[in-house]
Amino acid sequence: MCLAIPGQITAIDNPIDEIFRMAKVNFSGIVKDVNLAMVPEAKIGDYVLVHVGSAISIVDEEEAKATMDILMRMDELNDLNNDD
């Protein structure tokens, strides 16, 4: 099953232009590089839903934390650390 996982943007790397930007996104302590092309308005501190390495939407902090809590209780995050 494919899921979109919420995480918080902690840094935005040197953008190639205003549309193609990469960010460091923190998923409960696991940090991954994420493409922000689909959410050009995203900024540091925002929570985003990430699917296959791309942020697909911005979500509020409460929704992101509730979703992560559910996924952790369901033990659905085992592979997140291995998706380098």
A tleap script that builds the chain and sets N, CA, C and O, in Angstrom:
source leaprc.protein.ff14SB
mol = sequence {
  NMET CYS LEU ALA ILE PRO GLY GLN ILE THR
  ALA ILE ASP ASN PRO ILE ASP GLU ILE PHE
  ARG MET ALA LYS VAL ASN PHE SER GLY ILE
  VAL LYS ASP VAL ASN LEU ALA MET VAL PRO
  GLU ALA LYS ILE GLY ASP TYR VAL LEU VAL
  HIE VAL GLY SER ALA ILE SER ILE VAL ASP
  GLU GLU GLU ALA LYS ALA THR MET ASP ILE
  LEU MET ARG MET ASP GLU LEU ASN ASP LEU
  ASN ASN ASP CASP
}
set mol.1.N position { 0.838 -1.168 0.000 }
set mol.1.CA position { 0.000 0.000 0.000 }
set mol.1.C position { 0.887 1.236 0.000 }
set mol.1.O position { 1.902 1.274 0.696 }
set mol.2.N position { 0.516 2.228 -0.763 }
set mol.2.CA position { 1.244 3.496 -0.803 }
set mol.2.C position { 0.547 4.507 0.094 }
set mol.2.O position { -0.679 4.616 0.094 }
set mol.3.N position { 1.331 5.229 0.843 }
set mol.3.CA position { 0.798 6.244 1.736 }
set mol.3.C position { 1.499 7.572 1.501 }
set mol.3.O position { 2.647 7.616 1.061 }
set mol.4.N position { 0.803 8.633 1.796 }
set mol.4.CA position { 1.436 9.948 1.884 }
set mol.4.C position { 1.684 10.177 3.368 }
set mol.4.O position { 0.768 10.074 4.184 }
set mol.5.N position { 2.910 10.482 3.706 }
set mol.5.CA position { 3.325 10.629 5.098 }
set mol.5.C position { 3.541 12.107 5.409 }
set mol.5.O position { 4.194 12.807 4.635 }
set mol.6.N position { 3.001 12.598 6.533 }
set mol.6.CA position { 3.226 14.003 6.884 }
set mol.6.C position { 4.584 14.207 7.548 }
set mol.6.O position { 5.047 13.375 8.328 }
set mol.7.N position { 5.206 15.328 7.221 }
set mol.7.CA position { 6.464 15.708 7.836 }
set mol.7.C position { 6.601 17.216 7.830 }
set mol.7.O position { 5.867 17.916 7.132 }
set mol.8.N position { 7.547 17.712 8.614 }
set mol.8.CA position { 7.749 19.160 8.730 }
set mol.8.C position { 8.994 19.586 7.975 }
set mol.8.O position { 10.056 18.979 8.109 }
set mol.9.N position { 8.850 20.636 7.181 }
set mol.9.CA position { 9.983 21.195 6.449 }
set mol.9.C position { 10.908 21.885 7.439 }
set mol.9.O position { 10.498 22.791 8.164 }
set mol.10.N position { 12.169 21.443 7.461 }
set mol.10.CA position { 13.140 22.052 8.376 }
set mol.10.C position { 14.152 22.925 7.653 }
set mol.10.O position { 14.787 23.781 8.270 }
set mol.11.N position { 14.309 22.714 6.339 }
set mol.11.CA position { 15.238 23.524 5.550 }
set mol.11.C position { 14.851 23.418 4.085 }
set mol.11.O position { 14.334 22.395 3.636 }
set mol.12.N position { 15.104 24.476 3.360 }
set mol.12.CA position { 14.919 24.463 1.910 }
set mol.12.C position { 16.279 24.705 1.292 }
set mol.12.O position { 16.903 25.745 1.503 }
set mol.13.N position { 16.730 23.716 0.518 }
set mol.13.CA position { 18.057 23.771 -0.084 }
set mol.13.C position { 18.096 24.785 -1.213 }
set mol.13.O position { 17.068 25.330 -1.615 }
set mol.14.N position { 19.278 25.027 -1.710 }
set mol.14.CA position { 19.465 25.984 -2.794 }
set mol.14.C position { 18.548 25.641 -3.963 }
set mol.14.O position { 18.742 24.617 -4.620 }
set mol.15.N position { 17.564 26.475 -4.227 }
set mol.15.CA position { 16.639 26.178 -5.323 }
set mol.15.C position { 17.284 26.426 -6.681 }
set mol.15.O position { 18.089 27.343 -6.845 }
set mol.16.N position { 16.916 25.596 -7.648 }
set mol.16.CA position { 17.357 25.823 -9.021 }
set mol.16.C position { 16.629 27.046 -9.569 }
set mol.16.O position { 17.219 27.867 -10.270 }
set mol.17.N position { 15.349 27.158 -9.245 }
set mol.17.CA position { 14.532 28.313 -9.601 }
set mol.17.C position { 13.381 28.388 -8.605 }
set mol.17.O position { 13.391 27.662 -7.610 }
set mol.18.N position { 12.395 29.239 -8.842 }
set mol.18.CA position { 11.296 29.407 -7.889 }
set mol.18.C position { 10.393 28.189 -7.806 }
set mol.18.O position { 9.696 28.013 -6.807 }
set mol.19.N position { 10.386 27.344 -8.829 }
set mol.19.CA position { 9.500 26.185 -8.836 }
set mol.19.C position { 10.214 24.931 -8.356 }
set mol.19.O position { 9.671 24.198 -7.530 }
set mol.20.N position { 11.408 24.668 -8.847 }
set mol.20.CA position { 12.109 23.443 -8.460 }
set mol.20.C position { 12.929 23.696 -7.207 }
set mol.20.O position { 14.021 24.262 -7.255 }
set mol.21.N position { 12.369 23.257 -6.079 }
set mol.21.CA position { 13.057 23.403 -4.794 }
set mol.21.C position { 13.076 22.051 -4.095 }
set mol.21.O position { 12.151 21.252 -4.243 }
set mol.22.N position { 14.119 21.806 -3.345 }
set mol.22.CA position { 14.236 20.609 -2.523 }
set mol.22.C position { 14.278 21.041 -1.064 }
set mol.22.O position { 14.824 22.089 -0.721 }
set mol.23.N position { 13.688 20.209 -0.217 }
set mol.23.CA position { 13.640 20.530 1.203 }
set mol.23.C position { 14.100 19.344 2.030 }
set mol.23.O position { 14.046 18.198 1.582 }
set mol.24.N position { 14.550 19.628 3.229 }
set mol.24.CA position { 14.764 18.615 4.254 }
set mol.24.C position { 13.452 18.547 5.026 }
set mol.24.O position { 12.977 19.560 5.539 }
set mol.25.N position { 12.871 17.360 5.108 }
set mol.25.CA position { 11.599 17.183 5.803 }
set mol.25.C position { 11.805 16.170 6.914 }
set mol.25.O position { 12.355 15.091 6.694 }
set mol.26.N position { 11.353 16.532 8.119 }
set mol.26.CA position { 11.511 15.708 9.305 }
set mol.26.C position { 10.242 14.899 9.537 }
set mol.26.O position { 9.154 15.452 9.700 }
set mol.27.N position { 10.404 13.574 9.551 }
set mol.27.CA position { 9.308 12.651 9.826 }
set mol.27.C position { 9.567 12.018 11.186 }
set mol.27.O position { 10.104 10.913 11.260 }
set mol.28.N position { 9.199 12.694 12.246 }
set mol.28.CA position { 9.396 12.173 13.611 }
set mol.28.C position { 10.830 11.711 13.847 }
set mol.28.O position { 11.058 10.627 14.384 }
set mol.29.N position { 11.782 12.527 13.448 }
set mol.29.CA position { 13.190 12.241 13.698 }
set mol.29.C position { 13.954 11.698 12.504 }
set mol.29.O position { 15.185 11.680 12.522 }
set mol.30.N position { 13.264 11.258 11.477 }
set mol.30.CA position { 13.906 10.779 10.258 }
set mol.30.C position { 13.814 11.899 9.234 }
set mol.30.O position { 12.718 12.359 8.916 }
set mol.31.N position { 14.961 12.343 8.714 }
set mol.31.CA position { 14.987 13.471 7.785 }
set mol.31.C position { 15.266 12.960 6.371 }
set mol.31.O position { 16.203 12.195 6.142 }
set mol.32.N position { 14.433 13.401 5.432 }
set mol.32.CA position { 14.564 12.996 4.029 }
set mol.32.C position { 14.573 14.225 3.134 }
set mol.32.O position { 14.055 15.277 3.510 }
set mol.33.N position { 15.167 14.091 1.939 }
set mol.33.CA position { 15.097 15.129 0.910 }
set mol.33.C position { 13.783 14.964 0.166 }
set mol.33.O position { 13.424 13.858 -0.238 }
set mol.34.N position { 13.066 16.070 -0.012 }
set mol.34.CA position { 11.736 16.043 -0.631 }
set mol.34.C position { 11.638 17.147 -1.677 }
set mol.34.O position { 12.093 18.269 -1.456 }
set mol.35.N position { 11.043 16.818 -2.811 }
set mol.35.CA position { 10.815 17.777 -3.890 }
set mol.35.C position { 9.580 18.616 -3.554 }
set mol.35.O position { 8.541 18.071 -3.180 }
set mol.36.N position { 9.692 19.937 -3.686 }
set mol.36.CA position { 8.587 20.854 -3.368 }
set mol.36.C position { 7.892 21.430 -4.605 }
set mol.36.O position { 7.121 22.381 -4.481 }
set mol.37.N position { 8.146 20.879 -5.787 }
set mol.37.CA position { 7.605 21.457 -7.021 }
set mol.37.C position { 6.080 21.541 -7.017 }
set mol.37.O position { 5.517 22.465 -7.604 }
set mol.38.N position { 5.404 20.598 -6.369 }
set mol.38.CA position { 3.939 20.597 -6.373 }
set mol.38.C position { 3.341 21.533 -5.323 }
set mol.38.O position { 2.137 21.790 -5.336 }
set mol.39.N position { 4.167 22.037 -4.421 }
set mol.39.CA position { 3.705 22.974 -3.389 }
set mol.39.C position { 4.655 24.179 -3.341 }
set mol.39.O position { 5.386 24.357 -2.366 }
set mol.40.N position { 4.642 24.997 -4.388 }
set mol.40.CA position { 5.601 26.104 -4.467 }
set mol.40.C position { 5.464 27.126 -3.334 }
set mol.40.O position { 6.398 27.881 -3.065 }
set mol.41.N position { 4.314 27.151 -2.676 }
set mol.41.CA position { 4.097 28.101 -1.579 }
set mol.41.C position { 4.637 27.593 -0.242 }
set mol.41.O position { 4.634 28.338 0.738 }
set mol.42.N position { 5.100 26.347 -0.181 }
set mol.42.CA position { 5.590 25.763 1.067 }
set mol.42.C position { 6.816 26.509 1.573 }
set mol.42.O position { 7.648 26.978 0.796 }
set mol.43.N position { 6.905 26.606 2.901 }
set mol.43.CA position { 8.018 27.314 3.525 }
set mol.43.C position { 8.498 26.534 4.745 }
set mol.43.O position { 7.829 25.609 5.204 }
set mol.44.N position { 9.648 26.912 5.257 }
set mol.44.CA position { 10.203 26.265 6.444 }
set mol.44.C position { 9.193 26.362 7.583 }
set mol.44.O position { 8.627 27.424 7.845 }
set mol.45.N position { 8.981 25.239 8.250 }
set mol.45.CA position { 8.027 25.165 9.352 }
set mol.45.C position { 6.696 24.562 8.945 }
set mol.45.O position { 5.947 24.090 9.801 }
set mol.46.N position { 6.386 24.567 7.646 }
set mol.46.CA position { 5.133 23.978 7.167 }
set mol.46.C position { 5.189 22.458 7.287 }
set mol.46.O position { 6.255 21.847 7.229 }
set mol.47.N position { 4.009 21.871 7.456 }
set mol.47.CA position { 3.854 20.423 7.401 }
set mol.47.C position { 3.323 20.073 6.022 }
set mol.47.O position { 2.397 20.713 5.523 }
set mol.48.N position { 3.912 19.051 5.408 }
set mol.48.CA position { 3.504 18.641 4.069 }
set mol.48.C position { 3.246 17.138 4.053 }
set mol.48.O position { 3.835 16.384 4.827 }
set mol.49.N position { 2.353 16.717 3.155 }
set mol.49.CA position { 2.157 15.298 2.895 }
set mol.49.C position { 3.118 14.906 1.789 }
set mol.49.O position { 3.171 15.561 0.748 }
set mol.50.N position { 3.880 13.839 2.007 }
set mol.50.CA position { 4.909 13.424 1.061 }
set mol.50.C position { 4.578 12.036 0.528 }
set mol.50.O position { 4.321 11.101 1.285 }
set mol.51.N position { 4.590 11.933 -0.790 }
set mol.51.CA position { 4.361 10.654 -1.467 }
set mol.51.C position { 5.451 10.460 -2.505 }
set mol.51.O position { 5.627 11.302 -3.385 }
set mol.52.N position { 6.173 9.376 -2.414 }
set mol.52.CA position { 7.234 9.023 -3.348 }
set mol.52.C position { 8.238 10.169 -3.538 }
set mol.52.O position { 8.638 10.477 -4.661 }
set mol.53.N position { 8.631 10.787 -2.434 }
set mol.53.CA position { 9.667 11.808 -2.491 }
set mol.53.C position { 9.225 13.198 -2.890 }
set mol.53.O position { 10.051 14.103 -3.005 }
set mol.54.N position { 7.926 13.382 -3.102 }
set mol.54.CA position { 7.405 14.706 -3.476 }
set mol.54.C position { 6.332 15.145 -2.497 }
set mol.54.O position { 5.452 14.365 -2.134 }
set mol.55.N position { 6.411 16.395 -2.074 }
set mol.55.CA position { 5.347 16.960 -1.247 }
set mol.55.C position { 4.146 17.204 -2.155 }
set mol.55.O position { 4.271 17.835 -3.205 }
set mol.56.N position { 2.974 16.696 -1.742 }
set mol.56.CA position { 1.792 16.825 -2.594 }
set mol.56.C position { 0.773 17.812 -2.048 }
set mol.56.O position { -0.120 18.241 -2.778 }
set mol.57.N position { 0.892 18.182 -0.774 }
set mol.57.CA position { 0.013 19.199 -0.210 }
set mol.57.C position { 0.556 19.671 1.129 }
set mol.57.O position { 1.377 19.005 1.760 }
set mol.58.N position { 0.082 20.823 1.540 }
set mol.58.CA position { 0.412 21.371 2.855 }
set mol.58.C position { -0.747 21.027 3.784 }
set mol.58.O position { -1.910 21.168 3.406 }
set mol.59.N position { -0.433 20.577 4.999 }
set mol.59.CA position { -1.462 20.248 5.986 }
set mol.59.C position { -1.169 21.010 7.267 }
set mol.59.O position { -0.043 21.452 7.494 }
set mol.60.N position { -2.186 21.159 8.100 }
set mol.60.CA position { -1.935 21.866 9.358 }
set mol.60.C position { -1.247 20.927 10.356 }
set mol.60.O position { -1.309 19.705 10.224 }
set mol.61.N position { -0.602 21.516 11.337 }
set mol.61.CA position { 0.218 20.779 12.294 }
set mol.61.C position { -0.601 19.724 13.044 }
set mol.61.O position { -0.136 18.601 13.239 }
set mol.62.N position { -1.798 20.077 13.456 }
set mol.62.CA position { -2.637 19.141 14.209 }
set mol.62.C position { -2.957 17.891 13.382 }
set mol.62.O position { -2.860 16.769 13.880 }
set mol.63.N position { -3.337 18.092 12.124 }
set mol.63.CA position { -3.634 16.971 11.237 }
set mol.63.C position { -2.395 16.110 11.009 }
set mol.63.O position { -2.477 14.882 11.026 }
set mol.64.N position { -1.246 16.757 10.795 }
set mol.64.CA position { 0.000 16.021 10.563 }
set mol.64.C position { 0.357 15.165 11.770 }
set mol.64.O position { 0.700 13.993 11.613 }
set mol.65.N position { 0.284 15.722 12.958 }
set mol.65.CA position { 0.644 14.979 14.167 }
set mol.65.C position { -0.340 13.841 14.435 }
set mol.65.O position { 0.070 12.758 14.853 }
set mol.66.N position { -1.625 14.072 14.201 }
set mol.66.CA position { -2.619 13.013 14.393 }
set mol.66.C position { -2.379 11.864 13.418 }
set mol.66.O position { -2.484 10.697 13.795 }
set mol.67.N position { -2.062 12.188 12.181 }
set mol.67.CA position { -1.798 11.157 11.177 }
set mol.67.C position { -0.552 10.358 11.531 }
set mol.67.O position { -0.563 9.130 11.446 }
set mol.68.N position { 0.523 11.035 11.925 }
set mol.68.CA position { 1.746 10.331 12.309 }
set mol.68.C position { 1.497 9.426 13.516 }
set mol.68.O position { 2.023 8.315 13.574 }
set mol.69.N position { 0.710 9.888 14.465 }
set mol.69.CA position { 0.397 9.079 15.639 }
set mol.69.C position { -0.321 7.798 15.228 }
set mol.69.O position { 0.006 6.718 15.717 }
set mol.70.N position { -1.287 7.914 14.340 }
set mol.70.CA position { -2.018 6.735 13.858 }
set mol.70.C position { -1.084 5.780 13.134 }
set mol.70.O position { -1.117 4.574 13.381 }
set mol.71.N position { -0.246 6.309 12.236 }
set mol.71.CA position { 0.682 5.461 11.484 }
set mol.71.C position { 1.667 4.755 12.410 }
set mol.71.O position { 2.008 3.594 12.183 }
set mol.72.N position { 2.119 5.437 13.434 }
set mol.72.CA position { 3.053 4.828 14.379 }
set mol.72.C position { 2.366 3.708 15.161 }
set mol.72.O position { 2.956 2.651 15.387 }
set mol.73.N position { 1.117 3.944 15.572 }
set mol.73.CA position { 0.385 2.910 16.294 }
set mol.73.C position { 0.088 1.706 15.402 }
set mol.73.O position { 0.003 0.577 15.886 }
set mol.74.N position { -0.069 1.943 14.113 }
set mol.74.CA position { -0.328 0.853 13.164 }
set mol.74.C position { 0.973 0.177 12.723 }
set mol.74.O position { 0.940 -0.808 11.985 }
set mol.75.N position { 2.109 0.699 13.169 }
set mol.75.CA position { 3.427 0.174 12.802 }
set mol.75.C position { 3.636 0.220 11.292 }
set mol.75.O position { 4.175 -0.717 10.703 }
set mol.76.N position { 3.203 1.323 10.666 }
set mol.76.CA position { 3.303 1.490 9.217 }
set mol.76.C position { 4.543 2.254 8.775 }
set mol.76.O position { 4.702 2.521 7.584 }
set mol.77.N position { 5.413 2.606 9.691 }
set mol.77.CA position { 6.555 3.443 9.340 }
set mol.77.C position { 7.876 2.691 9.330 }
set mol.77.O position { 8.936 3.316 9.277 }
set mol.78.N position { 7.838 1.374 9.380 }
set mol.78.CA position { 9.074 0.581 9.424 }
set mol.78.C position { 9.992 0.853 8.237 }
set mol.78.O position { 11.208 0.936 8.409 }
set mol.79.N position { 9.433 0.992 7.040 }
set mol.79.CA position { 10.245 1.152 5.843 }
set mol.79.C position { 10.712 2.580 5.597 }
set mol.79.O position { 11.545 2.805 4.720 }
set mol.80.N position { 10.204 3.537 6.339 }
set mol.80.CA position { 10.567 4.942 6.114 }
set mol.80.C position { 12.065 5.157 6.257 }
set mol.80.O position { 12.651 5.942 5.511 }
set mol.81.N position { 12.674 4.490 7.179 }
set mol.81.CA position { 14.110 4.653 7.430 }
set mol.81.C position { 14.962 3.979 6.363 }
set mol.81.O position { 16.165 4.233 6.295 }
set mol.82.N position { 14.371 3.126 5.527 }
set mol.82.CA position { 15.127 2.394 4.525 }
set mol.82.C position { 14.929 2.941 3.119 }
set mol.82.O position { 15.445 2.351 2.170 }
set mol.83.N position { 14.205 4.041 2.943 }
set mol.83.CA position { 13.893 4.576 1.620 }
set mol.83.C position { 14.911 5.571 1.116 }
set mol.83.O position { 14.546 6.537 0.446 }
set mol.84.N position { 16.175 5.363 1.420 }
set mol.84.CA position { 17.212 6.306 0.975 }
set mol.84.C position { 17.313 6.226 -0.500 }
set mol.84.O position { 18.123 6.931 -1.102 }
savepdb mol mol.pdb
quit
